[in-house]
Amino acid sequence: MSESKKYSIEEAMKAQRSLRDAAGLEPEQFPLEAFVGMVSDEIETLRKRDKTDEEIASIIRNSSAIEITAAEIAENYASPEERHQHGE
């Protein structure tokens, strides 16, 4: 069996941006809850490395225009069970 193709998030975002531009659509917007769900794998890894939710929120705020608090991370974090139930 052949290995499936894989692409970085940056390449996926470039393709999506081009498709949305071609379709005359505005950039896609994600509610905070969906965003935290999408980055819950990374949050889990950082927590295992003893980063607090406040430190994680600070990383997000300092690297993007996303305003988020530690409480919002804790409230919207998707557990491994919640993240992996979509593939079943």
C-alpha distance (Angstrom), angle and dihedral (degrees) to the residues before:
residue distance angle dihedral
M1 . . .
S2 3.79 . .
E3 3.79 122.3 .
S4 3.80 114.7 -104.8
K5 3.78 118.4 -112.3
K6 3.80 117.5 -103.0
Y7 3.79 130.4 -162.3
S8 3.78 133.9 -172.1
I9 3.79 120.8 -109.4
E10 3.81 88.1 -112.7
E11 3.81 91.6 59.1
A12 3.80 92.1 44.5
M13 3.82 90.0 51.1
K14 3.82 91.9 49.2
A15 3.81 90.6 52.6
Q16 3.80 93.1 45.8
R17 3.82 91.8 47.7
S18 3.81 90.7 51.8
L19 3.80 92.4 47.6
R20 3.82 92.2 48.8
D21 3.83 90.6 47.5
A22 3.81 91.0 49.9
A23 3.81 90.0 49.3
G24 3.80 92.3 48.0
L25 3.80 92.0 -117.0
E26 3.78 127.3 145.9
P27 3.81 118.6 -115.8
E28 3.78 111.6 -75.7
Q29 3.81 115.4 -99.1
F30 3.79 124.3 -152.3
P31 3.79 125.6 -156.0
L32 3.81 113.1 -123.7
E33 3.81 90.8 -108.5
A34 3.80 91.9 56.4
F35 3.80 92.2 45.8
V36 3.81 92.9 52.9
G37 3.79 89.1 46.7
M38 3.81 89.9 53.4
V39 3.80 93.6 51.3
S40 3.80 96.9 40.1
D41 3.84 92.1 107.1
E42 3.79 88.6 58.9
I43 3.80 92.4 43.8
E44 3.80 89.9 52.2
T45 3.82 91.7 51.1
L46 3.81 92.8 47.6
R47 3.81 91.6 48.4
K48 3.81 88.9 52.5
R49 3.81 86.4 54.5
D50 3.82 88.6 55.8
K51 3.82 97.0 -103.4
T52 3.78 113.4 148.9
D53 3.79 122.7 -133.2
E54 3.81 87.6 -109.9
E55 3.81 90.2 56.2
I56 3.81 90.4 47.4
A57 3.82 91.3 48.8
S58 3.80 88.7 50.3
I59 3.81 91.4 52.5
I60 3.81 89.8 52.0
R61 3.83 93.9 45.9
N62 3.81 93.1 46.6
S63 3.81 94.3 49.6
S64 3.80 100.8 41.7
A65 3.79 146.1 16.3
I66 3.81 89.8 -97.8
E67 3.80 112.7 121.1
I68 3.78 108.2 -154.4
T69 3.78 136.8 154.8
A70 3.79 132.5 -146.9
A71 3.82 88.3 -112.2
E72 3.83 91.1 55.7
I73 3.79 90.3 50.9
A74 3.81 91.8 50.0
E75 3.81 92.2 45.6
N76 3.81 96.5 48.6
Y77 3.82 102.8 32.5
A78 3.80 111.4 128.7
S79 3.81 112.6 -139.1
P80 3.82 119.4 -132.7
E81 3.81 88.6 -103.1
E82 3.81 91.7 53.3
R83 3.82 92.0 46.6
H84 3.79 95.9 49.1
Q85 3.80 99.3 43.9
H86 3.83 90.2 80.2
G87 3.81 92.0 68.2
E88 3.79 94.5 53.3
